[in-house]
Amino acid sequence: MIFDKRGFLKTMEVFIAITIVLVFALYVNNNNIVKANEIAVGALDVLARDSEFRSLVFDISNVCYDKGAGTLLVDKIDEIFPEYLDYKVCIFEDVNFKINDLPDVRVYVESYYFSAKYFEYSPRVVKIFYWS
């Protein structure tokens, strides 16, 4: 079988170009995902150990706050979260609450279940939805 060398080389050139573009696109996309996710993961664990934050969680329920809301709770979160991440924090008594007004981008969520304040059982679920 006889191959046309120029046609074969052009085909190989196209495959190599597509491979390089795909590798670059995947590399750039994965770096952004890891960057946003690595920084925020565990932020709620740090906050859960803070007694002032826990007290604020039990004082309110069934509410959501956006970044920059000006409440003590949001100020505590602002201390840990980087400025380039936007977020929404929600505190509910029901584990299955739904949020409808999130942006149309890749949104990460971290949740924490607080069961009681001292000896008073009043469970709260805190979820932080964040995106870059």
C-alpha positions as CSV (number, residue, x, y, z in Angstrom):
1,M,0.0,0.0,0.0
2,I,1.4,3.4,-1.0
3,F,0.9,6.4,1.3
4,D,0.9,10.0,0.2
5,K,3.6,11.4,2.5
6,R,2.3,15.0,2.5
7,G,-1.2,13.9,3.4
8,F,0.0,11.6,6.1
9,L,2.3,14.4,7.6
10,K,-0.6,16.9,7.5
11,T,-2.9,14.4,9.3
12,M,-0.2,13.8,12.0
13,E,0.3,17.5,12.4
14,V,-3.4,18.0,13.0
15,F,-3.5,15.2,15.6
16,I,-0.5,16.6,17.4
17,A,-1.9,20.1,17.4
18,I,-5.3,18.9,18.8
19,T,-3.5,16.9,21.5
20,I,-1.4,19.9,22.6
21,V,-4.5,22.2,22.7
22,L,-6.5,19.6,24.8
23,V,-3.6,19.0,27.2
24,F,-3.2,22.7,27.7
25,A,-6.9,23.3,28.2
26,L,-7.3,20.5,30.7
27,Y,-4.2,21.6,32.6
28,V,-5.4,25.2,32.9
29,N,-8.9,24.1,33.9
30,N,-7.7,21.7,36.6
31,N,-5.4,24.3,38.1
32,N,-8.3,26.7,38.6
33,I,-10.5,24.0,40.2
34,V,-7.8,22.9,42.6
35,K,-7.0,26.5,43.5
36,A,-10.5,27.4,44.5
37,N,-11.2,24.1,46.2
38,E,-7.9,23.7,48.2
39,I,-8.2,27.1,49.9
40,A,-11.8,26.7,51.0
41,V,-11.8,23.1,52.0
42,G,-11.6,22.8,55.8
43,A,-12.6,26.4,56.4
44,L,-15.8,25.4,58.1
45,D,-13.8,22.9,60.3
46,V,-11.7,25.8,61.5
47,L,-14.8,28.0,62.1
48,A,-16.7,25.1,63.9
49,R,-14.0,25.1,66.6
50,D,-14.4,28.8,67.2
51,S,-16.8,29.2,70.2
52,E,-18.0,32.6,69.0
53,F,-18.9,31.3,65.6
54,R,-20.8,28.4,67.1
55,S,-22.7,30.8,69.3
56,L,-23.6,32.9,66.3
57,V,-24.9,29.8,64.5
58,F,-27.2,28.8,67.3
59,D,-28.6,32.4,67.6
60,I,-30.0,32.4,64.1
61,S,-31.7,29.8,61.8
62,N,-33.4,29.5,58.4
63,V,-31.4,32.3,56.9
64,C,-28.8,32.8,54.1
65,Y,-26.2,35.6,53.9
66,D,-24.2,36.6,50.9
67,K,-20.5,37.7,51.1
68,G,-20.3,41.2,52.5
69,A,-23.6,41.1,54.3
70,G,-22.0,42.9,57.3
71,T,-23.1,40.5,60.0
72,L,-20.8,39.0,62.6
73,L,-21.2,35.6,61.1
74,V,-20.1,36.8,57.7
75,D,-17.2,38.8,59.2
76,K,-15.9,35.6,60.8
77,I,-16.1,33.8,57.4
78,D,-14.4,36.7,55.7
79,E,-11.4,36.3,58.0
80,I,-10.7,32.8,56.5
81,F,-12.0,32.9,52.9
82,P,-9.8,34.6,50.3
83,E,-11.2,37.8,48.7
84,Y,-11.4,36.3,45.2
85,L,-14.0,33.7,46.3
86,D,-17.6,34.7,46.4
87,Y,-19.9,32.7,48.7
88,K,-23.3,32.3,50.3
89,V,-23.6,30.9,53.8
90,C,-26.9,29.3,54.9
91,I,-28.0,28.2,58.4
92,F,-31.0,25.9,58.6
93,E,-32.6,23.5,61.0
94,D,-33.7,21.2,58.2
95,V,-30.9,19.2,56.6
96,N,-32.7,19.0,53.2
97,F,-33.1,22.8,52.6
98,K,-32.8,24.0,49.0
99,I,-31.1,27.0,47.6
100,N,-32.3,28.4,44.3
101,D,-30.4,31.6,43.7
102,L,-26.9,30.4,43.2
103,P,-24.9,31.6,40.1
104,D,-24.6,29.6,37.0
105,V,-21.0,28.6,37.5
106,R,-19.2,25.7,39.1
107,V,-20.3,26.0,42.8
108,Y,-18.6,24.1,45.6
109,V,-20.3,23.4,48.9
110,E,-19.0,22.6,52.4
111,S,-21.4,21.7,55.1
112,Y,-21.2,21.2,58.9
113,Y,-23.8,19.9,61.3
114,F,-24.0,21.5,64.7
115,S,-26.1,19.4,67.1
116,A,-26.3,21.3,70.4
117,K,-25.5,24.4,72.2
118,Y,-24.3,23.4,75.6
119,F,-27.0,21.0,76.8
120,E,-29.8,22.3,74.7
121,Y,-30.5,20.2,71.6
122,S,-31.2,22.6,68.7
123,P,-29.5,21.2,65.5
124,R,-28.3,23.5,62.8
125,V,-26.8,22.8,59.4
126,V,-24.4,25.3,58.0
127,K,-23.6,25.2,54.3
128,I,-21.2,27.5,52.6
129,F,-21.6,27.6,48.8
130,Y,-18.5,29.2,47.2
131,W,-17.3,29.9,43.7
132,S,-14.6,31.9,42.0
